Amino acid sequence: MSAITTFADFRTTQAPSRLRLTRRGRMVFFGIPAMLLVAALLSLAGFITSPAKASDSQAQLHPPVAVTVTVQPGQSLWGIAGAAAPERDPRDVIAEIIQLNDLRGGRIQPGQQLFVPAN
C-alpha cells in the first residue's frame, strides 16, 4: 500500500460522453430560437409591406384647422367647446382642445390663448 500514484492511473479515466438532450430539451434548444426567428421575420415583413405614406397626393392631406380663442373670466372648457362646435359632442371637442394646447389636467386661466378646432 503505497501512497504513490502513477500517471497511468489518471489516463484511464473516461472522457465525458456526448451531451444528450431530452425531448423537452430539444424543444427548448431549437424551438425558442426558431420562434424568435419567425417573430423577427414577421415583424420585418410587416415593416416592409406597410404603407409609407398617409395619402397618394398632397391634395388629400387636410391639416387640422384651428382658431385662437382668448379665455375670458368665468369661461370653462365646456363652454368654449360648446361655442366652437355646437353640433358635436362637447367631450370630443374638449379632448381636442386639451390635445392641441397640451393642457395638463384641463385647467385654463383667464387671458390664456387656446387653439380651438374650427370644424
CYANA upper distance limits for C-alpha pairs under 8 A (distance plus 0.5 A):
  5 THR  CA      9 ASP  CA      7.51
  6 THR  CA     10 PHE  CA      8.11
  7 PHE  CA     11 ARG  CA      7.38
  8 ALA  CA     12 THR  CA      7.24
  9 ASP  CA     13 THR  CA      8.07
 21 LEU  CA     25 GLY  CA      5.74
 21 LEU  CA     26 ARG  CA      6.39
 22 THR  CA     26 ARG  CA      6.68
 23 ARG  CA     27 MET  CA      6.79
 24 ARG  CA     28 VAL  CA      6.73
 25 GLY  CA     29 PHE  CA      6.41
 26 ARG  CA     30 PHE  CA      6.28
 26 ARG  CA     31 GLY  CA      7.90
 27 MET  CA     31 GLY  CA      5.31
 27 MET  CA     32 ILE  CA      7.89
 28 VAL  CA     32 ILE  CA      6.12
 29 PHE  CA     33 PRO  CA      7.81
 30 PHE  CA     34 ALA  CA      6.71
 31 GLY  CA     35 MET  CA      6.60
 32 ILE  CA     36 LEU  CA      6.71
 33 PRO  CA     37 LEU  CA      6.58
 34 ALA  CA     38 VAL  CA      6.71
 35 MET  CA     39 ALA  CA      6.64
 36 LEU  CA     40 ALA  CA      6.61
 37 LEU  CA     41 LEU  CA      6.65
 38 VAL  CA     42 LEU  CA      6.62
 39 ALA  CA     43 SER  CA      6.65
 40 ALA  CA     44 LEU  CA      6.60
 41 LEU  CA     45 ALA  CA      6.54
 42 LEU  CA     46 GLY  CA      6.62
 43 SER  CA     47 PHE  CA      6.82
 44 LEU  CA     48 ILE  CA      6.67
 45 ALA  CA     49 THR  CA      6.58
 46 GLY  CA     50 SER  CA      6.36
 55 SER  CA     60 GLN  CA      6.81
 55 SER  CA     61 LEU  CA      7.38
 56 ASP  CA     60 GLN  CA      7.73
 57 SER  CA     61 LEU  CA      7.87
 64 PRO  CA    117 PRO  CA      7.87
 65 VAL  CA    117 PRO  CA      6.53
 65 VAL  CA    118 ALA  CA      6.14
 65 VAL  CA    119 ASN  CA      7.31
 66 ALA  CA    115 PHE  CA      6.31
 66 ALA  CA    116 VAL  CA      5.71
 66 ALA  CA    117 PRO  CA      4.79
 66 ALA  CA    118 ALA  CA      5.44
 66 ALA  CA    119 ASN  CA      8.33
 67 VAL  CA    115 PHE  CA      6.04
 67 VAL  CA    116 VAL  CA      5.83
 67 VAL  CA    117 PRO  CA      6.89
 67 VAL  CA    118 ALA  CA      6.47
 68 THR  CA    113 GLN  CA      6.91
 68 THR  CA    114 LEU  CA      5.99
 68 THR  CA    115 PHE  CA      5.14
 68 THR  CA    116 VAL  CA      6.64
 69 VAL  CA    113 GLN  CA      6.19
 69 VAL  CA    114 LEU  CA      5.69
 69 VAL  CA    115 PHE  CA      6.85
 69 VAL  CA    116 VAL  CA      7.26
 70 THR  CA    110 PRO  CA      8.15
 70 THR  CA    111 GLY  CA      6.15
 70 THR  CA    112 GLN  CA      6.11
 70 THR  CA    113 GLN  CA      5.09
 70 THR  CA    114 LEU  CA      6.76
 71 VAL  CA     75 GLN  CA      6.93
 71 VAL  CA    108 ILE  CA      8.09
 71 VAL  CA    109 GLN  CA      7.32
 71 VAL  CA    110 PRO  CA      5.44
 71 VAL  CA    111 GLY  CA      5.61
 71 VAL  CA    112 GLN  CA      5.85
 71 VAL  CA    113 GLN  CA      6.94
 71 VAL  CA    114 LEU  CA      7.79
 72 GLN  CA    110 PRO  CA      5.54
 72 GLN  CA    111 GLY  CA      6.61
 73 PRO  CA    109 GLN  CA      8.42
 73 PRO  CA    110 PRO  CA      5.53
 73 PRO  CA    111 GLY  CA      8.26
 74 GLY  CA    110 PRO  CA      8.24
 75 GLN  CA     79 GLY  CA      6.80
 75 GLN  CA     80 ILE  CA      7.53
 75 GLN  CA    110 PRO  CA      8.30
 76 SER  CA     80 ILE  CA      6.79
 76 SER  CA    108 ILE  CA      8.07
 77 LEU  CA     81 ALA  CA      6.43
 77 LEU  CA     94 ILE  CA      6.78
 77 LEU  CA    106 GLY  CA      8.30
 77 LEU  CA    108 ILE  CA      8.20
 78 TRP  CA     82 GLY  CA      6.62
 78 TRP  CA     90 PRO  CA      6.87
 78 TRP  CA     91 ARG  CA      8.24
 78 TRP  CA     94 ILE  CA      7.30
 79 GLY  CA     83 ALA  CA      6.68
 80 ILE  CA     84 ALA  CA      6.55
 81 ALA  CA     85 ALA  CA      6.61
 81 ALA  CA     86 PRO  CA      8.04
 81 ALA  CA     90 PRO  CA      5.95
 81 ALA  CA     93 VAL  CA      6.03
 81 ALA  CA     94 ILE  CA      6.35
 81 ALA  CA     97 ILE  CA      8.45
 81 ALA  CA    116 VAL  CA      8.29
 82 GLY  CA     86 PRO  CA      5.40
 82 GLY  CA     90 PRO  CA      6.27
 84 ALA  CA    116 VAL  CA      7.55
 84 ALA  CA    117 PRO  CA      7.70
 84 ALA  CA    118 ALA  CA      7.08
 85 ALA  CA     90 PRO  CA      8.13
 85 ALA  CA     93 VAL  CA      7.82
 85 ALA  CA    117 PRO  CA      8.50
 85 ALA  CA    118 ALA  CA      7.83
 85 ALA  CA    119 ASN  CA      7.52
 86 PRO  CA     90 PRO  CA      8.18
 88 ARG  CA     92 ASP  CA      7.96
 88 ARG  CA     93 VAL  CA      7.75
 89 ASP  CA     93 VAL  CA      7.18
 90 PRO  CA     94 ILE  CA      6.48
 91 ARG  CA     95 ALA  CA      6.71
 92 ASP  CA     96 GLU  CA      6.89
 93 VAL  CA     97 ILE  CA      6.69
 93 VAL  CA    117 PRO  CA      7.90
 94 ILE  CA     98 ILE  CA      6.61
 95 ALA  CA     99 GLN  CA      6.67
 96 GLU  CA    100 LEU  CA      6.45
 96 GLU  CA    116 VAL  CA      8.25
 96 GLU  CA    117 PRO  CA      7.65
 97 ILE  CA    101 ASN  CA      6.58
 97 ILE  CA    114 LEU  CA      8.05
 97 ILE  CA    115 PHE  CA      7.07
 97 ILE  CA    116 VAL  CA      6.08
 97 ILE  CA    117 PRO  CA      7.49
 98 ILE  CA    102 ASP  CA      6.07
 98 ILE  CA    103 LEU  CA      5.54
 98 ILE  CA    104 ARG  CA      8.33
 98 ILE  CA    106 GLY  CA      6.79
 99 GLN  CA    103 LEU  CA      7.45
100 LEU  CA    115 PHE  CA      6.82
100 LEU  CA    116 VAL  CA      8.07
101 ASN  CA    114 LEU  CA      6.88
101 ASN  CA    115 PHE  CA      6.75
103 LEU  CA    107 ARG  CA      7.30
103 LEU  CA    108 ILE  CA      8.39
108 ILE  CA    112 GLN  CA      7.38
